[in-house]
Amino acid sequence: MQAFDEKPAGAVPFFGELRAQAAAASQAQPRDAEADAEARGRLRVLCTAEGQELVERVLENTVLNILKEASFEEFAITQPPVNLVRLG
């Protein structure tokens, strides 16, 4: 089992990819100027240190919440989830 800190050789961290996506989005021809501006704004926020820290905290808190609920046996981690809503 691979540790969380270990990455396969040549792997690009997610936030490193965001900068490349932001650069590519700025060079792409906009189809809809308003949607393009909105997408660039979201990428610009995620490329900042504050945006990365926010995403990190949200993901960390989500994982910790799931582990907390599992430790108190609020759901069975060995059973697949039950779908309570049916569409159609």
C-alpha positions as CSV (number, residue, x, y, z in Angstrom):
1,M,0.0,0.0,0.0
2,Q,1.4,3.4,-1.0
3,A,1.6,6.2,1.6
4,F,-0.4,9.3,1.0
5,D,2.8,11.4,0.7
6,E,4.3,9.2,-2.0
7,K,3.4,10.0,-5.6
8,P,4.2,7.9,-8.7
9,A,7.2,9.1,-10.6
10,G,6.3,11.9,-13.0
11,A,3.0,12.7,-11.3
12,V,1.9,16.4,-11.4
13,P,0.2,17.7,-8.2
14,F,-3.4,18.8,-8.8
15,F,-2.6,22.5,-8.1
16,G,0.3,22.4,-10.5
17,E,-2.2,21.3,-13.2
18,L,-4.5,24.3,-12.3
19,R,-1.9,26.8,-13.3
20,A,-1.4,25.0,-16.7
21,Q,-5.2,25.0,-17.1
22,A,-5.4,28.7,-16.4
23,A,-2.7,29.4,-18.9
24,A,-4.4,27.3,-21.5
25,A,-7.8,28.9,-20.8
26,S,-6.3,32.4,-21.3
27,Q,-5.0,31.4,-24.7
28,A,-8.1,29.6,-25.9
29,Q,-10.7,31.3,-28.1
30,P,-13.7,32.2,-26.0
31,R,-17.0,30.8,-27.2
32,D,-19.1,32.8,-24.7
33,A,-17.2,35.8,-23.2
34,E,-19.2,35.8,-20.0
35,A,-18.8,32.0,-19.3
36,D,-15.1,32.3,-20.3
37,A,-14.5,35.1,-17.8
38,E,-16.3,33.2,-15.1
39,A,-14.2,30.1,-15.7
40,R,-11.0,32.2,-15.7
41,G,-12.1,33.8,-12.4
42,R,-12.6,30.4,-10.8
43,L,-9.2,29.2,-11.9
44,R,-7.6,32.4,-10.8
45,V,-9.0,31.9,-7.3
46,L,-7.9,28.2,-7.1
47,C,-4.4,29.2,-8.2
48,T,-3.9,31.4,-5.2
49,A,-2.5,30.2,-1.9
50,E,-5.8,31.1,-0.1
51,G,-7.9,29.1,-2.6
52,Q,-5.6,26.1,-2.3
53,E,-5.8,26.3,1.5
54,L,-9.6,26.5,1.4
55,V,-9.9,23.4,-0.8
56,E,-7.4,21.6,1.4
57,R,-9.4,22.4,4.6
58,V,-12.7,21.5,3.0
59,L,-11.4,18.1,1.8
60,E,-9.6,17.4,5.1
61,N,-12.8,18.2,7.1
62,T,-14.9,16.0,4.9
63,V,-12.6,13.1,5.3
64,L,-12.3,13.6,9.0
65,N,-16.1,13.8,9.3
66,I,-16.6,10.5,7.4
67,L,-14.0,8.8,9.6
68,K,-15.7,10.2,12.7
69,E,-19.1,9.0,11.6
70,A,-17.6,5.6,10.7
71,S,-15.9,5.3,14.1
72,F,-19.3,5.9,15.9
73,E,-20.8,3.3,13.6
74,E,-23.3,5.8,12.0
75,F,-22.9,3.8,8.8
76,A,-21.2,0.5,7.8
77,I,-18.0,1.1,5.9
78,T,-18.1,-2.4,4.6
79,Q,-21.6,-2.1,3.0
80,P,-22.4,-0.2,-0.2
81,P,-24.6,2.9,0.3
82,V,-28.3,2.6,0.1
83,N,-30.0,4.8,-2.5
84,L,-33.0,6.5,-0.9
85,V,-34.0,8.6,-3.9
86,R,-35.2,7.1,-7.2
87,L,-35.3,9.2,-10.3
88,G,-37.6,8.4,-13.1
